[in-house]
């Protein structure tokens, strides 16, 4: 079954380029385009895409606002694409509910793989974006949200898995760290997301930081 994708960007040439690249993949189906945030929100409701490729800067309603509306309605997952590798966009996009964030100059195959990952619920952050996100949480200081009561529902092992997720580790890396099988880790991740009522791994990372479960200074690469 093909992954249904809606492309939202105010530049027609950019939309055409992404369409050309994505339609070369048999498992991806571009179901529509949008030139501004309002069209993206409307298209997400009408066309029921699995993933929306969302530009940040668009007229009428920007990508952050559109992402917030789309994810709030639960109609699709959002993969943000932008030329702006800036902290504020990374943080705001994830706060709005984006499941992934890539720069527009990412290789075509990387974009296709990102769509597959987001559609599968894995979420995706480019390595440079992960570092900037950690730096942003370090900059804003203390936790901004109270510790969710749902965290108390997690077992000690699930909390451990969540902390490793917040370091940006893959299932295979977590399995190696904890000396467990990939299948066992996948099960733990599924339980964590279910108990915390989260869409994907990226939202789990944001929650781990904002609740104070993980501190940026504890992570590799966070100065």
C-alpha positions in Angstrom: 0.0 0.0 0.0 1.5 3.3 -1.1 2.3 6.2 1.3 0.1 9.1 0.5 2.0 12.4 0.4 0.8 16.1 0.2 3.5 18.6 -0.8 3.1 22.1 0.8 5.4 24.8 -0.5 4.8 28.3 -1.9 7.2 27.8 -4.8 5.8 25.8 -7.7 9.2 24.7 -8.9 10.0 23.2 -5.5 6.7 21.4 -5.5 7.3 20.1 -9.0 10.8 18.9 -8.0 9.7 17.0 -5.0 6.8 15.5 -7.0 9.2 14.3 -9.7 11.6 12.8 -7.1 8.9 11.1 -5.0 6.8 9.7 -7.9 9.9 7.7 -9.0 9.3 5.5 -5.9 6.6 2.8 -6.3 5.7 3.0 -2.6 5.0 6.7 -2.5 2.0 8.4 -4.1 1.8 12.3 -4.3 -1.9 13.0 -3.8 -1.9 16.7 -3.9 0.0 20.1 -3.6 -0.6 23.2 -1.5 0.9 26.7 -2.0 0.1 28.1 1.5 -0.7 26.9 5.0 -4.5 27.2 4.6 -4.4 25.0 1.5 -2.2 22.5 3.3 -4.7 22.3 6.2 -7.6 22.0 3.7 -5.8 19.4 1.6 -4.8 17.3 4.6 -8.5 17.1 5.6 -9.8 16.4 2.1 -7.0 14.2 0.6 -6.2 12.2 3.8 -2.4 12.0 3.2 -0.3 9.9 5.5 2.5 12.5 5.4 2.6 16.2 4.6 5.9 17.7 3.4 5.6 21.1 4.9 7.6 24.2 4.1 8.2 26.6 7.0 7.8 30.0 5.3 4.5 30.3 3.4 2.0 33.1 2.9 -1.3 33.5 4.7 -0.6 30.7 7.2 3.0 29.6 7.8 4.2 26.0 8.1 4.3 26.1 11.9 0.6 27.1 12.1 -0.4 24.7 9.5 1.5 21.9 11.2 -0.2 22.7 14.5 -3.7 22.5 12.9 -3.0 19.3 11.0 -1.5 17.4 13.9 -4.2 18.8 16.2 -6.8 17.1 14.1 -4.8 13.9 13.8 -5.3 13.9 10.0 -1.6 13.3 9.0 2.0 13.3 10.2 4.1 16.2 9.1 7.7 16.3 7.8 9.1 19.8 7.8 11.4 20.8 5.0 13.2 24.1 5.1 16.3 26.0 4.0 16.5 27.6 7.4 18.7 25.6 9.8 17.8 27.7 12.8 17.0 26.7 16.4 13.7 28.6 16.5 12.3 26.7 13.5 13.4 23.3 14.8 11.9 23.9 18.3 8.7 25.5 17.0 8.1 22.8 14.4 8.4 20.0 16.9 6.3 21.9 19.5 3.6 22.2 16.8 3.7 18.4 16.4 6.0 17.8 13.5 7.3 14.2 13.3 10.5 15.1 11.3 12.7 17.9 10.2 15.0 18.0 7.2 16.8 20.6 5.2 15.6 21.1 1.6 19.1 20.4 0.3 18.9 16.8 1.7 19.6 14.2 -1.0 16.4 12.9 -2.7 16.8 9.4 -1.3 17.1 10.8 2.2 13.8 12.6 1.7 12.1 9.5 0.5 13.5 7.5 3.4 12.4 10.2 5.8 8.8 10.0 4.4 8.9 6.2 5.0 10.2 6.6 8.6 7.6 9.3 9.5 4.8 7.3 7.9 5.8 4.3 10.0 5.7 6.4 13.2 9.4 6.4 13.7 9.9 10.2 13.3 13.1 11.6 12.0 15.6 14.4 12.8 18.7 15.2 10.8 21.8 14.9 13.0 22.5 18.7 12.8 18.9 19.3 13.9 19.2 17.0 16.9 22.2 18.9 18.1 20.4 22.3 17.7 17.3 20.9 19.4 19.5 19.9 22.4 21.1 23.3 22.4 17.7 25.0 22.4 16.5 23.1 25.4 19.8 23.9 27.2 19.2 27.6 26.3 15.6 27.9 27.6 16.8 26.5 30.9 14.5 24.6 33.4 11.8 22.3 32.3 8.9 24.3 30.8 6.2 21.7 31.6 5.2 19.8 34.7 6.1 16.1 34.8 3.2 14.2 33.1 1.5 11.8 35.4 1.7 9.2 32.6 5.4 8.9 33.2 4.7 7.1 36.4 3.0 4.4 34.4 6.2 3.4 32.7 8.3 0.5 34.1 11.9 1.2 35.0 13.0 -0.5 31.8 10.6 1.7 29.7 12.0 4.8 31.4 15.5 3.7 30.5 14.4 3.2 26.9 12.8 6.6 26.8 16.0 8.3 28.1 18.0 6.6 25.4 15.4 7.6 22.8 16.0 11.2 23.9 19.7 10.8 23.0 18.6 10.1 19.4 19.5 6.5 19.5 17.9 4.0 17.1 16.3 0.7 18.2 19.5 -1.2 17.2 21.7 1.2 19.2 19.4 0.9 22.3 19.4 -2.9 22.0 23.2 -2.9 22.0 23.3 -0.5 24.9 20.9 -2.6 27.0 22.0 -6.0 25.6 18.5 -6.9 24.4 17.1 -7.9 21.1 15.8 -5.4 18.5 12.3 -6.9 18.8 12.3 -6.4 22.6 13.3 -2.8 22.2 10.6 -2.2 19.5 8.0 -3.6 22.0 9.3 -1.3 24.7 9.1 1.7 22.4 5.6 0.8 21.4 4.5 0.6 25.1 6.2 3.9 25.9 4.4 5.7 23.1 1.1 4.1 24.0 1.3 4.9 27.7 2.3 8.5 27.0 -0.3 8.9 24.2 2.4 10.1 21.8 2.3 9.9 18.0 6.0 8.9 17.5 9.5 8.9 18.8 10.2 12.6 18.1 7.3 13.6 20.4 8.8 11.2 23.0 12.1 13.1 22.8 10.4 16.5 23.2 8.5 15.2 26.2 11.6 13.8 27.8 13.3 17.1 27.7 10.4 19.3 28.6 9.4 17.2 31.6 12.9 17.3 32.9 13.3 13.5 32.6 16.5 14.2 30.6 18.8 17.2 30.9 20.6 18.5 27.8 23.9 18.5 29.7 23.6 14.7 30.2 23.8 14.1 26.5 26.7 13.5 24.2 27.5 16.6 22.2 25.6 19.0 24.5 28.1 21.6 25.8 
